[in-house]
């Protein structure tokens, strides 16, 4: 056996295991690891910015959004546009 045979045997079989879980971002088409994504939709977008850019809003922002109550500032009588 020579030195190259020894090196080939000592290389772990799962050294590329982290690359097998890569998926592609729906927006930018880059490969990424879902566990390192900053997006709430980790299996769809590689980052918060891609999620925001594609949807126009972020899921986390939508979860924390509060509904604004409508104020009742309407006039009591209908306003006529014609004669005075």
PyMOL commands that set and color helices and strands:
alter all, ss='L'
color gray80, all
select helices_A, chain A and resi 3-10+17-20+34-36+48-55+59-64
alter helices_A, ss='H'
color red, helices_A
select strands_A, chain A and resi 22-24+31-33
alter strands_A, ss='S'
color yellow, strands_A
deselect
rebuild
show_as cartoon
